[in-house]
Amino acid sequence: MTVRLVILGAGGFAREVLDVVDAIEAARPGSFVVEGFVSEVESDWNQQRNGVPVLGGFEWFTKAPKADRRIVCGIGSPAVRRRVVERARGLGLSAATLVHPRATSTRWVALGEGTVVTAGVVLTNQIRIGQHVHLNLNVTVGHDAVIGDWCTLSPGVHVSGNVAIGDGTELGTGAAIIEKKRIGAWSVVGAGAVVNADLPPNCTAVGVPAKVIKTRDDGWWRQH
């Protein structure tokens, strides 16, 4: 059955989500039809993104004909993504999970609802990935890793075996997490950083090896 899909957000990663859908549809025609993007940014409305309309704001869902449809979130910020998805859930909308045909995954990987896996991602064995996670281009995740909800793994991130990453964590481009390390929820790891020791929640860590340079109050992400 063809799934009617709306992409939340209309920025750069939202267009990359559309790329994933296009690739799935090319490999398995009839999988999805994208109705358009829904954005909270009014200046996006009535525009097009790669030939697909920005339908409007969340009010579009209440005005559109009732239909079986799913959402997928194309907003990079974990905190904003969480808020927007919770808003969609409040309207009774469920999410699609998208895996690019050029991603590699074993049958021992569990993906949560709404997660997006882009081209070049490699997932090995006994991996658990939460809901609404973004695995961007060429990310690798090793055996027995656990990645919480709402996380963003930017292009070229490498997660070694037995790593645990808390909810809402954002890993910058090219970051590497050494085996058996733990990263607390709602933290940020800078581009190119190497995490060779556990990191606490709500921190920002940069460098080689990664050092904490900032800590935010618990629950800071609820303000976004």
Secondary structure, DSSP 8 states (H G I E B T S, - for coil): --EEEEEE--SHHHHHHHHHHHHHHHHSTTSEEEEEEE-S-GGGTT-EETTEEEEESTHHHHHS----EEEEE----HHHHHHHHHHHHHTT-EE--EE-TT-EE-TTEEE-TT-EE-TT-EE-SSEEE-TT-EE-TT-EE-TT-EE-TT-EE-TT-EE-TT-EE-TT-EE-TT-EE-TT-EE-TT-EE-TT-EE-S-B-TTEEEETTTTEEEEE--TTGGGG-
